[in-house]
Amino acid sequence: MERNAVMSARSAEKEPLASAATDAKAQKKADETAESKDAALLADTAQETHHEAVLTAPNSKTAGQAVESATVNQGGRPQAAAFSSAAADTAEEAEQSGKKTRSKVYFTASRIAKIALLSALAYVVTFLEFPIFPAASFLKLDFANVFVLLGGFMYGPIAAIVISGVKELLSLLDTSTAGIGEIANFLLTFSFVIVPVTVYRLKKGLKTVIFTLAIGCVLLLAAGLIANRYINFPLYEQFLGMNAKDAFALLWGYIAVFNLIKGVVISLLTVLLYKRISWLFKKF
């Protein structure tokens, strides 16, 4: 009887200990489950933030900051931190990709429409051309290059080349030179505008514009002499009544002065109109 009493007492002492151990194990398991659920929730939150950051690539700096803030607020759990870091990296890559894409897009719908308008205007004003020297009536002044320069200053050398090319293609519809005059005009326009519109993209300012336009006038003068000597006169020799060399020797002075006057007039008109035209184009 005494032994049974002792055994019962010992059993009674062990039961609370066993119960306490079982409760401790259950509590530990419950804590692990709760931590696992928290980690999974944080991971889902980080993934959602990651997707939002990717979808908002142009503002990915803000998205990256939001991801970092979410990571800090959640106590820096390892799983969430990993996803947050990946989201921030992806957001940064998306931003860089977005910048590259925007920089590569040159011919936007708005810019195409404006370049087309300048091309049409350049073509229309060719109908207002007029001769300066009666002795060289084939040298006619028009103001098409004003719109070529305006387009070049606003949108760069590519726009200037496109405007000039479209204008000459339209001129083929009513040409009387079988395309020879249009080719020569394109080359002369290119030589005149390429330096001013290219340099202006790198360094703006009135002094830069005036200096580069002066260079353009000199290049136009030189290109005019070369084009007439080796393109226009040889191809029109049968209509000149003399050989190309003699005709050029007789008329080269008119050609030089004409192109100098044309370059100066076009330059002055462009400088006077640029601010007004560029302001108007920015409004639309």
Residue, then its C-alpha position, 0 to 999 in steps of 0.5 A: m500500500e505504501r509503495n502504491a501511494v509513492m508510485s501514485a505520488r510520482s505519477a501525479e508529479k510527472e503529469p503536470l511536467a508532461s502537460a507543460a512539455t506538450d504545451a510548449k511544443a504546441q506553442k513552438k509549432a504555433d509560433e513557427t506556423a505564424e512566422s511562416k504565414d507572416a513570411a508568406l504574406l510578406a513575400d506576396t506583398a513584395q511580389e505585388t510591389h514588384h509588379e507595380a514597380v515594373l508597370t510604373a517604369p517611368n516613375s520607377k524611382t518612386a516605386g523603388q522607394a515604396v519597395e524599400s519602405a515596405t521592407v523596413n516596415q516589415g521588420g526586415r524579414p529575410q524572405a521579404a527583403a530578398f523579394s524587395s531587393a529583386a523588385a527594386d533592381t527590376a524597377e531600376e532596370a525598367e527605368q533605364s529601359g524606358k529611358k532608352t526606349r524614349s530616346k530611340v523614339y524620334f518620329t513620334a506622331s506629333r513630330i511627323a505631323k509637324i515635319a510634314l507641315l514644314s515640308a508642305l510650306a517649303y514646297v508651297v513657297t517655291f511658287l513665289e520664286f523670282p529672279i534677281f539678275p536679268a542676265a542670269s534669269f535661271l537663278k531664282l530666289d525662294f524661301a523654302n530653306v527658311f522652313v528647312l532651317l526652322g525644322g532643323f533647329m527645332y528637331g535636328p539635322i534629320a528633320a532638316i534633311v527630311i523636309s528638304g527631301v520631301k520638298e524636292l520630291l514634291s517639286l518633281l510633280d511640276t519640274s521643268t528640269a527632269g529632276i536635275g535641278e531638284i538634285a542640285n537644290f537638295l545638295l545645296t540645301f544640305s551644304f547650307v543647313i547641316v552645320p547650323v542645325t547640327v551645332y545648334r543641337l550641341k550648343k544653343g545661343l544666338k552667337t552660335v546660330i549667327f556664326t554657324l549660319a555664316i559658315g553655312c553661307v560660305l558652304l552654300l556659295a562654294a557648293g553652288l559653284i561646284a554644282n553648277r560647274y559639274i552638274n547643271f551646266p554640263l547637263y544643260e549644255q545643249f540649251l546654253g548655246m556654248n560649252a559648259k566650261d565657257a558658260f560657267a566662266l561667263l556666269w560664275g560671278y552671278i552664281a556666287v553673288f546669288n547664293l551669298i544673297k540667298g544665304v544671308v536673306i534665308s538666315l535673317l528670316t530664320v533668326l527673326l521667325y524661329k522663336r515665334i514658330s518654335w513657340l507656336f509648334k510647342k503649343f500643339 
